[in-house]
């Protein structure tokens, strides 16, 4: 994988919700920024190979914002301390020249699976390993990350930047890749942006040679999850990949699989352990 193919994956990602607030969170209109973006000069995006996915996304967000006339980054990854202990971080402070206002933007990039056995659509979007949920992240944004701007410890930082905290508009760039049960691929979901649905998930019992034996597969590293499968350069048979899947499941890790069929057909799906 290359930085360029990762960035292309970021450009094709969709916000989890648009044109409205979600539980009081205002969306940053990332789609309007991305639609005007051009292919990057990858030499300008410097990311360490071992940098985690979340930080990689912040680099991509910074790059696309910097390449607009409308937005200008004032500060990023602003550490806030209390008695020399970090109590939080503000992702981005951005000047919006179009509206002549200052934005505090928190950037979120998630992979969620839809579990129909849970109750209520917002509760049903969970992480592949069931360690995080959409609602948990929203709660953290509303109770910790966004209120950090108004903490007393943050005021001196904003003063040094000559910014009045009362003039700052807060919003969230919440991008997501959603996966639904294979049987629900054609259903519409009322709350989320359905364009965020990019794949499906199955259990190991459904990952059979009868259904999948003629395809080729890859289990990408997490930092490559953002990348479109068509850029994959290494492919394995069903027999080889099933062993890798079983090993991951035995460790309670739900692997993401890329699948290639007929040379030009690609799909993404999770095989879950739960």
Backbone bond lengths (Angstrom), bond angles and torsions (degrees), N, CA, C in turn:
res aa  C-N    CA-C-N  psi(-1)  N-CA   C-N-CA  omega(-1)  CA-C   N-CA-C  phi
1 X - - - 1.460 - - 1.532 108.91 -
2 X 1.319 115.75 154.76 1.460 120.61 178.52 1.520 109.41 -126.21
3 X 1.332 115.93 163.20 1.455 120.78 176.73 1.532 109.73 -58.50
4 X 1.322 115.89 -37.52 1.467 119.32 -178.36 1.523 111.63 -62.90
5 X 1.340 117.83 -44.28 1.461 119.20 -179.28 1.525 111.08 -70.22
6 X 1.328 116.76 -32.27 1.466 119.56 174.28 1.520 110.22 -63.50
7 X 1.330 115.41 -45.88 1.465 119.57 -178.13 1.528 110.83 -64.53
8 X 1.323 116.83 -38.33 1.465 120.09 176.06 1.527 110.43 -60.31
9 X 1.342 116.76 -39.26 1.456 120.78 176.25 1.518 111.34 -62.32
10 X 1.339 116.10 -40.33 1.459 120.72 176.85 1.527 110.34 -62.64
11 X 1.333 116.93 -43.95 1.468 121.08 -179.87 1.525 111.77 -60.31
12 X 1.329 116.88 -30.86 1.463 121.09 -178.44 1.522 113.38 -90.13
13 X 1.329 117.02 -2.23 1.463 120.60 179.63 1.527 110.55 -75.09
14 X 1.324 115.48 156.21 1.462 120.88 -175.88 1.529 111.48 -119.33
15 X 1.335 116.78 149.52 1.464 119.56 174.40 1.523 110.67 -69.39
16 X 1.309 116.02 150.40 1.468 120.41 -177.19 1.526 111.53 -69.74
17 X 1.309 116.34 -29.39 1.458 119.65 174.22 1.531 108.77 -148.24
18 X 1.342 116.19 156.42 1.464 120.66 -175.51 1.529 110.41 -138.60
19 X 1.313 115.17 156.18 1.480 123.04 169.81 1.521 115.12 57.31
20 X 1.316 117.27 22.12 1.464 119.54 -179.76 1.520 108.08 -165.43
21 X 1.305 116.36 169.04 1.459 119.03 173.00 1.525 108.03 -91.49
22 X 1.324 115.26 152.19 1.460 120.82 174.76 1.512 107.66 -120.96
23 X 1.321 115.78 110.68 1.473 121.78 -177.61 1.540 111.02 51.53
24 X 1.319 115.38 40.61 1.460 120.41 176.28 1.515 115.18 86.47
25 X 1.331 118.39 0.63 1.466 121.37 179.19 1.530 109.60 -95.85
26 X 1.339 115.08 129.90 1.461 119.79 179.75 1.530 110.12 -90.97
27 X 1.342 117.40 131.68 1.465 119.22 -179.30 1.525 111.76 -80.38
28 X 1.325 115.59 141.57 1.462 120.70 167.87 1.520 107.12 -84.64
29 X 1.330 117.31 131.94 1.464 121.22 -174.01 1.529 110.49 -78.10
30 X 1.322 115.75 74.73 1.462 120.66 -177.86 1.526 111.28 -69.05
31 X 1.341 117.70 -29.06 1.464 119.40 -178.34 1.523 111.84 -61.84
32 X 1.333 116.76 -37.40 1.464 119.70 179.59 1.522 110.59 -65.76
33 X 1.335 116.44 -32.43 1.467 120.68 177.31 1.521 109.84 -72.11
34 X 1.332 116.11 -46.41 1.460 120.41 -174.13 1.525 112.90 -68.17
35 X 1.324 116.95 -32.91 1.468 118.71 -176.40 1.522 112.19 -67.02
36 X 1.334 116.28 -20.64 1.465 120.33 178.94 1.517 112.73 -97.33
37 X 1.338 116.09 0.44 1.457 118.63 -175.49 1.527 110.54 -78.98
38 X 1.303 113.91 155.24 1.460 120.68 178.07 1.517 109.07 -117.83
39 X 1.313 116.29 169.49 1.462 119.46 178.92 1.517 109.43 -60.26
40 X 1.318 117.12 135.32 1.457 119.77 -172.85 1.523 113.32 -79.92
41 X 1.313 114.22 154.20 1.458 120.16 163.67 1.521 104.80 -83.19
42 X 1.327 116.25 99.45 1.465 119.65 -169.19 1.520 112.93 -60.92
43 X 1.326 117.29 -18.29 1.469 119.12 179.16 1.522 110.58 -66.51
44 X 1.331 117.03 -17.58 1.464 120.38 -179.13 1.524 112.18 -84.83
45 X 1.332 117.30 -13.92 1.459 120.34 -179.44 1.525 108.00 -103.59
46 X 1.320 115.55 104.91 1.465 120.19 -176.49 1.526 110.04 -103.20
47 X 1.314 115.54 104.82 1.461 121.68 179.96 1.519 108.51 -127.78
48 X 1.317 116.55 130.60 1.465 119.69 175.66 1.518 109.79 -63.72
49 X 1.321 116.68 144.38 1.457 121.14 -176.03 1.522 111.94 -59.97
50 X 1.345 117.27 -32.12 1.464 120.44 -177.24 1.527 112.84 -93.02
51 X 1.333 117.74 9.23 1.469 120.39 178.49 1.520 109.60 -67.00
52 X 1.348 116.28 137.46 1.464 120.45 -176.03 1.528 110.39 -71.87
53 X 1.340 115.58 162.85 1.460 121.30 -174.15 1.527 112.25 -57.31
54 X 1.328 117.54 -45.07 1.460 120.39 -177.48 1.516 112.75 -58.00
55 X 1.326 116.74 -42.59 1.466 120.88 178.96 1.527 111.16 -70.22
56 X 1.323 116.51 -35.13 1.465 120.08 177.61 1.529 109.67 -61.10
57 X 1.342 115.79 -41.92 1.466 120.33 179.45 1.524 110.31 -62.31
58 X 1.332 117.64 -38.79 1.466 120.03 177.96 1.525 110.95 -62.56
59 X 1.331 117.02 -39.26 1.463 120.24 176.26 1.534 110.32 -61.48
60 X 1.327 116.51 -43.80 1.465 120.22 -179.02 1.528 110.93 -66.14
61 X 1.340 115.96 -41.09 1.466 120.09 177.76 1.525 109.96 -60.96
62 X 1.322 115.88 -46.45 1.465 120.22 179.42 1.528 110.77 -59.58
63 X 1.315 116.31 -42.56 1.466 120.67 -177.65 1.524 110.80 -63.20
64 X 1.338 117.28 -46.57 1.466 118.54 -176.39 1.522 111.70 -71.34
65 X 1.344 117.42 -32.58 1.464 120.23 177.03 1.532 110.47 -68.32
66 X 1.325 115.66 -41.91 1.465 120.90 -178.11 1.526 111.31 -63.68
67 X 1.326 116.47 -28.11 1.461 120.12 -177.80 1.527 113.51 -88.09
68 X 1.317 117.41 18.16 1.466 120.93 175.42 1.530 109.16 -111.73
69 X 1.321 114.84 157.24 1.467 119.66 173.26 1.521 110.70 -83.05
70 X 1.323 115.72 -22.72 1.466 119.71 -173.40 1.525 113.22 -76.22
71 X 1.348 116.04 -39.33 1.462 119.31 -171.92 1.525 112.22 -112.32
72 X 1.317 114.02 147.65 1.470 120.62 176.76 1.527 108.31 -138.75
73 X 1.319 116.11 128.36 1.463 119.54 -178.44 1.530 109.93 -79.02
74 X 1.317 115.43 124.66 1.468 121.63 177.96 1.524 109.54 -86.45
75 X 1.323 115.82 -45.56 1.468 121.17 -179.59 1.515 108.59 -159.65
76 X 1.330 116.23 157.56 1.464 120.67 -179.72 1.520 109.81 -143.01
77 X 1.337 115.07 157.07 1.476 121.73 178.43 1.526 111.37 45.36
78 X 1.330 115.21 55.33 1.461 121.19 -175.09 1.525 109.50 -83.31
79 X 1.322 115.85 110.03 1.461 121.19 -179.90 1.529 110.12 -77.32
80 X 1.326 115.67 132.71 1.455 121.36 178.24 1.529 108.08 -113.43
81 X 1.338 115.75 128.50 1.468 120.78 -173.85 1.527 111.53 -115.83
82 X 1.307 114.01 149.53 1.464 122.17 169.40 1.522 107.12 -132.83
83 X 1.325 116.23 114.36 1.474 121.32 -176.66 1.529 110.90 54.12
84 X 1.333 115.19 46.56 1.473 124.04 177.15 1.531 113.91 66.62
85 X 1.316 115.99 10.05 1.468 120.29 177.12 1.530 108.25 -110.11
86 X 1.324 116.86 131.45 1.466 120.81 -179.71 1.527 110.27 -68.91
87 X 1.326 115.99 124.43 1.469 119.84 178.50 1.533 111.46 -106.32
88 X 1.316 116.66 -5.07 1.457 119.28 177.90 1.511 112.17 164.88
89 X 1.322 115.02 -179.66 1.455 121.34 -177.34 1.523 109.54 -145.36
90 X 1.319 115.92 136.43 1.459 121.57 171.96 1.523 107.66 -93.32
91 X 1.319 117.37 127.80 1.466 119.85 -175.55 1.531 112.00 -66.04
92 X 1.335 116.53 -61.74 1.465 119.88 -175.68 1.527 111.30 -143.15
93 X 1.333 115.63 137.48 1.457 122.21 163.86 1.521 106.29 -109.57
94 X 1.319 116.61 124.80 1.466 121.74 -170.70 1.524 110.09 -130.89
95 X 1.329 116.45 136.62 1.453 121.10 173.45 1.521 109.39 -90.38
96 X 1.326 115.82 123.40 1.466 122.11 176.54 1.526 107.36 -96.92
97 X 1.315 117.49 102.05 1.463 121.35 -176.15 1.520 111.90 -70.44
98 X 1.329 116.45 -25.68 1.459 119.86 -179.75 1.525 110.87 -66.89
99 X 1.317 115.18 -45.69 1.459 118.83 -179.73 1.507 113.18 -99.53
100 X 1.336 116.75 2.66 1.463 122.84 -177.49 1.536 111.01 49.49
101 X 1.326 115.07 53.06 1.459 118.73 179.15 1.522 110.19 -142.34
102 X 1.299 114.29 161.08 1.459 121.05 179.97 1.525 109.13 -101.18
103 X 1.316 116.25 134.12 1.460 121.91 -178.65 1.525 110.60 -114.21
104 X 1.310 115.93 138.93 1.467 121.43 165.42 1.525 105.63 -103.89
105 X 1.336 116.21 115.20 1.459 121.05 -175.76 1.521 110.11 -115.57
106 X 1.321 116.75 123.40 1.452 121.95 170.55 1.526 107.62 -97.30
107 X 1.328 116.64 131.43 1.459 121.84 -176.38 1.530 109.82 -104.74
108 X 1.321 116.01 126.03 1.465 121.78 -179.14 1.529 107.91 -128.86
109 X 1.324 116.04 135.53 1.470 120.71 178.27 1.523 107.03 -138.43
110 X 1.333 116.41 113.39 1.461 120.24 -170.19 1.533 112.95 -130.56
111 X 1.331 113.70 158.39 1.456 122.79 171.20 1.522 106.65 -118.08
112 X 1.341 116.48 119.94 1.455 121.01 -178.51 1.526 110.85 -125.91
113 X 1.330 114.82 145.64 1.456 122.20 174.64 1.515 108.41 -112.34
114 X 1.305 116.60 145.48 1.467 121.76 -178.83 1.522 109.47 -93.38
115 X 1.326 115.81 119.68 1.464 121.09 179.20 1.525 108.76 -106.63
116 X 1.336 118.42 103.27 1.471 120.93 -176.26 1.525 113.67 -68.87
117 X 1.332 117.28 -11.37 1.468 119.41 179.86 1.519 112.34 -79.42
118 X 1.335 116.75 -14.92 1.456 120.02 175.08 1.527 109.04 -85.80
119 X 1.332 116.31 169.04 1.464 119.39 -173.77 1.517 110.96 -110.67
120 X 1.323 116.80 129.35 1.457 121.40 177.90 1.518 111.06 90.54
121 X 1.354 117.47 129.00 1.463 119.82 -171.04 1.529 113.39 -58.45
122 X 1.316 117.69 -41.94 1.465 118.54 -177.76 1.520 111.80 -65.55
123 X 1.338 116.77 -35.13 1.469 120.23 177.19 1.524 111.89 -70.12
124 X 1.319 116.91 -22.62 1.467 120.59 -171.01 1.523 113.85 -82.25
125 X 1.316 117.92 -11.75 1.471 120.23 177.89 1.520 108.81 -90.00
126 X 1.329 116.30 112.55 1.462 121.44 -174.41 1.528 109.68 -130.47
127 X 1.332 116.02 162.24 1.455 120.82 176.36 1.522 110.84 -70.05
128 X 1.341 117.71 158.10 1.472 121.43 -177.31 1.518 113.80 -56.24
129 X 1.345 116.90 -29.31 1.459 120.30 -179.09 1.529 112.19 -107.66
130 X 1.337 115.31 13.01 1.467 122.54 175.48 1.521 112.34 63.61
131 X 1.321 116.54 23.84 1.463 119.57 -179.60 1.523 112.36 -93.46
132 X 1.323 116.27 -18.10 1.455 118.78 177.93 1.522 109.19 -143.80
133 X 1.308 115.38 159.00 1.455 120.97 -179.34 1.523 109.43 -135.72
134 X 1.322 115.31 162.43 1.459 120.26 176.26 1.528 110.53 -58.68
135 X 1.316 117.48 -45.47 1.465 120.27 -177.68 1.527 112.08 -64.88
136 X 1.333 116.76 -37.88 1.469 119.54 177.98 1.522 111.17 -62.00
137 X 1.330 116.97 -41.70 1.457 120.56 179.94 1.525 111.16 -67.49
138 X 1.330 116.46 -41.27 1.464 119.75 177.92 1.527 110.15 -62.12
139 X 1.315 116.74 -41.13 1.466 121.24 178.78 1.530 110.51 -62.03
140 X 1.327 116.85 -41.46 1.461 120.54 179.39 1.527 110.86 -65.87
141 X 1.322 116.35 -40.73 1.465 120.10 177.61 1.524 110.78 -60.73
142 X 1.338 115.99 -44.47 1.465 120.47 -173.41 1.524 113.51 -76.45
143 X 1.339 116.59 -30.24 1.467 119.09 -174.82 1.524 113.89 -102.77
144 X 1.346 117.83 -19.76 1.469 119.81 -175.91 1.525 113.40 -124.95
145 X 1.344 116.74 -56.63 1.457 118.87 -169.88 1.526 113.23 -71.23
146 X 1.323 117.81 -47.50 1.460 119.86 -179.59 1.537 112.45 -72.68
147 X 1.343 120.13 -42.77 1.463 119.73 177.62 1.528 114.22 -63.60
148 X 1.342 117.66 -18.22 1.467 120.90 179.11 1.528 111.12 -55.93
149 X 1.323 116.48 -31.07 1.467 121.03 -179.28 1.520 111.45 -58.03
150 X 1.336 116.96 -31.53 1.461 121.09 -173.41 1.527 112.88 -101.87
151 X 1.312 116.83 6.95 1.475 119.88 175.43 1.525 109.92 -67.66
152 X 1.301 115.74 148.50 1.471 120.28 179.14 1.527 110.91 -58.56
153 X 1.344 116.25 -35.39 1.460 120.06 -178.57 1.534 112.53 -66.11
154 X 1.334 116.21 -20.91 1.467 120.48 -178.45 1.525 111.87 -86.47
155 X 1.325 117.31 -23.35 1.465 120.90 -172.87 1.519 113.22 -59.29
156 X 1.331 117.03 -41.88 1.470 119.56 -178.66 1.532 110.94 -65.54
157 X 1.340 116.32 -34.01 1.474 120.07 177.67 1.527 109.59 -64.02
158 X 1.339 115.39 -45.42 1.461 119.75 -179.59 1.523 111.39 -66.53
159 X 1.344 116.80 -35.77 1.472 120.23 177.38 1.518 110.84 -61.56
160 X 1.342 116.17 -41.87 1.467 120.05 178.82 1.525 111.92 -64.42
161 X 1.337 115.96 -26.73 1.467 120.57 177.65 1.530 111.21 -90.77
162 X 1.339 116.28 0.80 1.476 122.94 -179.27 1.524 111.39 59.70
163 X 1.338 114.55 44.62 1.463 120.43 179.82 1.529 109.30 -120.37
164 X 1.326 115.97 130.11 1.460 121.42 174.33 1.527 107.79 -84.62
165 X 1.346 118.24 117.56 1.471 119.55 -177.07 1.525 112.87 -58.34
166 X 1.326 117.31 -27.24 1.470 119.56 -179.55 1.524 112.49 -71.20
167 X 1.326 115.86 -16.90 1.472 119.21 -178.46 1.530 112.59 -92.84
168 X 1.322 116.45 -2.19 1.463 120.40 -175.32 1.527 111.03 -86.31
169 X 1.326 115.72 133.71 1.463 121.71 174.49 1.535 107.78 -98.26
170 X 1.319 115.53 130.02 1.464 119.48 -179.05 1.525 111.26 -100.85
171 X 1.328 115.55 137.54 1.458 120.23 177.00 1.531 109.10 -151.83
172 X 1.312 115.06 169.68 1.457 121.22 -175.46 1.525 109.65 -126.95
173 X 1.317 115.79 128.81 1.466 120.88 170.62 1.528 105.85 -94.18
174 X 1.328 116.14 92.22 1.468 121.78 -172.50 1.526 108.44 -107.99
175 X 1.326 115.98 97.23 1.456 120.89 -179.72 1.526 108.76 -101.98
176 X 1.331 115.46 145.59 1.466 118.36 -175.88 1.519 110.96 -148.06
177 X 1.317 114.14 151.19 1.457 122.86 172.53 1.522 106.64 -116.95
178 X 1.311 116.30 115.67 1.455 121.36 -171.96 1.524 111.28 -106.46
179 X 1.329 114.66 143.45 1.465 122.22 179.84 1.521 107.91 -129.11
180 X 1.308 115.98 132.67 1.466 120.69 -177.09 1.527 109.42 -117.41
181 X 1.339 118.21 160.67 1.467 119.30 175.48 1.529 109.92 -55.93
182 X 1.307 116.12 145.04 1.463 120.65 -176.70 1.523 111.23 -53.14
183 X 1.336 117.15 -35.40 1.471 121.11 -177.54 1.528 112.91 -73.46
184 X 1.362 116.70 -9.97 1.473 119.97 -176.44 1.529 111.74 -113.24
185 X 1.320 117.30 18.70 1.468 120.86 -174.28 1.529 113.34 -59.69
186 X 1.320 117.04 -27.87 1.468 119.53 -175.32 1.524 113.06 -99.50
187 X 1.339 117.22 3.18 1.464 119.82 -178.12 1.523 110.97 -82.24
188 X 1.331 115.90 153.84 1.457 122.23 175.40 1.523 109.08 -105.12
189 X 1.315 116.26 142.06 1.457 121.75 -177.93 1.524 108.10 -113.05
190 X 1.333 118.18 126.20 1.461 121.47 -167.83 1.527 116.17 -71.08
191 X 1.321 118.38 -27.33 1.468 119.51 -172.09 1.520 112.46 -93.52
192 X 1.314 117.26 -43.89 1.465 120.38 -174.56 1.532 111.32 -86.70
193 X 1.309 115.53 164.42 1.455 122.13 173.81 1.534 108.16 -75.08
194 X 1.314 117.16 111.08 1.465 120.51 -174.36 1.525 113.17 -66.67
195 X 1.331 117.26 -15.19 1.459 120.27 174.72 1.532 111.53 -69.89
196 X 1.327 116.22 -13.01 1.468 120.61 177.36 1.527 112.41 -77.94
197 X 1.327 117.54 -12.84 1.466 121.11 -178.88 1.521 108.64 -77.82
198 X 1.337 116.19 113.64 1.471 119.63 -174.66 1.531 113.01 -118.36
199 X 1.331 117.39 -2.24 1.457 118.28 -177.09 1.512 112.32 -170.97
200 X 1.325 115.94 -167.65 1.460 121.60 -176.99 1.525 109.56 -134.33
201 X 1.331 115.70 174.46 1.462 119.36 173.81 1.527 109.83 -135.50
202 X 1.341 114.33 152.44 1.468 121.40 179.61 1.525 109.01 -139.57
203 X 1.327 115.53 167.22 1.464 122.17 172.28 1.525 109.01 -92.55
204 X 1.326 115.80 164.78 1.460 120.36 -178.23 1.529 111.58 -58.94
205 X 1.342 117.26 -36.37 1.472 120.30 -177.91 1.530 112.04 -63.21
206 X 1.339 116.15 -22.62 1.465 120.16 179.69 1.531 112.49 -92.86
207 X 1.337 116.00 -6.59 1.469 120.04 179.73 1.521 107.83 -90.15
208 X 1.326 115.83 78.44 1.460 121.63 -171.20 1.526 111.17 -108.78
209 X 1.338 115.04 157.23 1.464 119.92 178.77 1.527 110.63 -68.00
210 X 1.342 116.76 -30.25 1.464 119.80 177.49 1.530 111.19 -60.60
211 X 1.325 115.38 -39.44 1.470 120.33 -175.96 1.529 112.08 -88.23
212 X 1.322 116.56 -36.14 1.471 119.73 -169.39 1.532 114.47 -122.13
213 X 1.336 117.23 -1.26 1.460 121.11 -171.24 1.515 115.96 -60.95
214 X 1.333 118.10 -24.30 1.463 120.00 -175.96 1.528 113.25 -91.38
215 X 1.328 116.60 -0.44 1.476 120.38 -177.83 1.521 111.15 -99.65
216 X 1.326 115.62 168.09 1.462 122.96 174.57 1.521 108.93 -112.10
217 X 1.364 115.49 154.81 1.459 119.23 -170.52 1.529 112.15 -139.33
218 X 1.325 113.43 161.71 1.459 121.91 172.50 1.527 106.87 -147.13
219 X 1.320 117.01 141.15 1.467 121.25 171.12 1.529 106.43 -106.43
220 X 1.333 118.46 99.84 1.462 120.22 -176.02 1.527 111.98 -71.67
221 X 1.319 115.39 152.57 1.465 119.97 170.69 1.523 108.47 -65.31
222 X 1.326 116.62 155.51 1.468 118.74 -174.65 1.524 112.17 -59.74
223 X 1.319 117.03 -35.40 1.465 118.71 -178.88 1.523 111.75 -65.13
224 X 1.341 116.56 -17.96 1.461 121.10 179.39 1.531 112.92 -96.89
225 X 1.329 117.27 1.18 1.463 119.41 -176.64 1.525 112.42 -58.74
226 X 1.311 116.91 -29.62 1.466 121.73 -178.52 1.528 111.69 -69.71
227 X 1.335 117.56 -20.93 1.458 122.85 -172.92 1.527 112.27 -76.77
228 X 1.318 116.52 143.88 1.458 121.58 175.63 1.536 108.47 -69.00
229 X 1.358 117.74 133.67 1.471 120.54 -178.16 1.525 114.47 -56.23
230 X 1.311 118.03 -24.54 1.474 119.62 -177.43 1.527 112.03 -63.89
231 X 1.340 116.48 -14.53 1.468 119.71 178.37 1.531 112.08 -92.66
232 X 1.331 116.79 1.19 1.456 119.95 177.36 1.520 111.19 -63.33
233 X 1.335 116.49 139.44 1.466 119.50 -177.08 1.523 113.54 -115.57
234 X 1.346 116.95 -3.22 1.461 120.41 179.05 1.523 108.82 -131.36
235 X 1.340 116.35 128.30 1.457 120.25 -175.38 1.534 110.11 -132.18
236 X 1.326 114.60 144.67 1.464 121.04 -176.93 1.525 110.53 -123.89
237 X 1.322 115.10 156.98 1.464 120.61 177.53 1.526 110.40 -71.61
238 X 1.323 115.76 166.11 1.462 121.42 177.74 1.530 110.57 -57.80
239 X 1.331 117.13 -44.21 1.472 121.04 -177.05 1.522 111.19 -60.48
240 X 1.321 116.47 -45.26 1.470 120.63 -179.48 1.523 110.64 -66.35
241 X 1.337 116.71 -45.25 1.459 119.56 -174.83 1.520 111.21 -70.13
242 X 1.339 117.72 -31.27 1.466 119.26 -178.57 1.528 110.01 -64.84
243 X 1.319 117.34 -36.35 1.469 119.56 175.71 1.519 110.89 -61.53
244 X 1.331 116.88 -42.24 1.470 120.88 178.85 1.528 110.92 -65.76
245 X 1.326 115.89 -37.99 1.462 120.51 178.17 1.525 110.55 -64.06
246 X 1.324 116.58 -45.59 1.469 120.64 -178.82 1.523 111.44 -63.18
247 X 1.332 116.68 -38.05 1.458 120.42 177.18 1.529 110.59 -62.75
248 X 1.329 117.05 -45.58 1.467 121.08 179.41 1.526 110.94 -62.28
249 X 1.323 116.43 -44.18 1.464 120.36 -178.63 1.519 111.57 -64.09
250 X 1.339 116.94 -34.85 1.471 120.37 179.31 1.528 111.00 -65.45
251 X 1.341 116.21 -21.12 1.469 121.71 177.69 1.532 111.63 -98.29
252 X 1.331 116.05 12.65 1.465 123.20 -177.50 1.530 111.28 56.47
253 X 1.327 114.44 46.01 1.463 121.64 173.10 1.523 107.73 -123.19
254 X 1.319 115.55 127.65 1.464 120.04 179.13 1.523 108.69 -93.11
255 X 1.328 118.67 108.61 1.464 120.24 -175.94 1.528 112.55 -76.96
256 X 1.324 115.20 146.03 1.456 121.62 169.16 1.517 108.11 -88.10
257 X 1.323 116.97 130.81 1.458 121.44 178.86 1.521 110.65 -113.24
258 X 1.315 115.33 139.67 1.461 121.74 165.61 1.520 106.90 -100.02
259 X 1.312 116.31 136.47 1.462 120.39 -179.72 1.530 109.91 -124.72
260 X 1.333 115.70 133.41 1.458 121.16 177.76 1.524 109.08 -117.27
261 X 1.329 115.28 127.17 1.469 121.10 177.17 1.528 108.52 -130.00
262 X 1.296 116.28 142.72 1.475 121.41 175.12 1.528 113.65 55.05
263 X 1.314 116.72 30.35 1.467 123.39 174.04 1.528 114.73 69.81
264 X 1.325 118.61 -29.32 1.455 118.14 -175.67 1.529 113.00 -131.71
265 X 1.329 117.08 17.19 1.461 121.43 178.34 1.524 109.08 -118.11
266 X 1.322 116.36 122.32 1.459 121.09 -175.10 1.527 110.40 -126.79
267 X 1.324 115.40 142.04 1.469 120.62 176.64 1.519 109.43 -138.60
268 X 1.345 114.52 158.58 1.467 121.69 176.54 1.526 108.54 -123.04
269 X 1.321 116.50 135.26 1.464 118.93 175.25 1.528 110.53 -157.48
270 X 1.317 114.37 156.88 1.462 121.67 174.82 1.514 109.42 -101.17
271 X 1.325 115.82 145.52 1.467 121.42 164.65 1.522 105.13 -107.99
272 X 1.325 117.10 121.21 1.467 120.47 -171.09 1.521 112.25 -99.37
273 X 1.323 115.14 152.77 1.455 120.41 -179.99 1.527 111.78 -91.60
274 X 1.327 117.34 -14.09 1.460 119.83 -171.49 1.526 112.88 -96.44
